[in-house]
Amino acid sequence: MDGLAVSPDGTTLFETGSAWNGTDDDLVTLAIDAATGVRRWVNRLPGPGQEYLRGQAVAVSSAGDLVFAAAIRQPDPNPIDYVIVAHDAATGARRWVAKYDAPGDDPGYPVAIALSPDDRRVFVTGWSSGSQGAMGFGTVALRADTGVQIWSDTFGSSGSPDDLSVSPDGQTVVVVGALVPGGFTTVAYDAATGDRRWSDSLEQGWAKSTVVSLDSGTAFVSGWSTGAGEQSFQTVAYAVSSGATLWWRRFGASPCSYGNDVALAPDGSLLYVTGKIPDLVEGCGSEFSAGDYGTVAYRTT
């Protein structure tokens, strides 16, 4: 399985991925009792013909009544960028299935999904082909009750997003990843209209994860930077309203350090960043085997 989410009350785990049906792969979403591991329901959505569907990301509404999965669909002579499915969280029954197709001819690849705090909108981002065929950040907003598309945008012409977050006030969507050229890249959208509010790229590196502060004023973005023969965890705090850099930090410089994820403390006072730092004995040859993991905590203000 490729995606995992937990119900707001902590009683149910929701997963999405794929399963072979003898001809192709079905999109599979399932619910598991968090206390016992007993499966509550499974829903399979088959890909037509010789195509396959593979769930990449899953999210649950704050009310706990709906579950949303975003899937890749390949191969396809008429490429669809993303398939998004809504399920009843209690029974697994499908509420709706939506498809997003960007202007380009290449199939897309969803990587992250999130809901607005009021559960009215679903946001999905991933690799998406633009009108010239190059791959950029493809972000789409849908109505959570019907799957009807509200807005979409393809940002950049060569690159890949990795994460998105929605501000607690529901007004801003932040998407992060890497563009060529440009490196470590962040773009912020008006959640209601899809208008780009601001974007920022730092030379070299890759933005991997993002979270917005509890007061919706700061977007924290973490990943890694490269330069001068070394790599470091890189974390940037942006003003959500303007994109101004509030602070910038690096940690764990080495020839192969990679920051990968970020989390906010429940009270919002601390930001945690984790990733890979090479093994102190084996060095960089170990980053795909026996390496070390590093975590750093920052005060948010």
Secondary structure by P-SEA (a helix, b strand, c coil): ccbbbbcccccbbbbbbcccccccccccccccccccccccbbbbbbccccbbbbbccccccccccbbbbbbbbccccccccbbbbbcccccccccbbbbbbccccbbbbbccccccccccbbbbbcbbbcccccccbbbbbbcccccccccccccccccccccccccccccbbbbbbbcccccbbbbbcccccccccccccccbbbbccccccccccbbbbbbbccccccccbbbbbbcccccccccccccccccbbbbccccccccccbbbbbbbbccccccccccccbbbbbbbbbccc
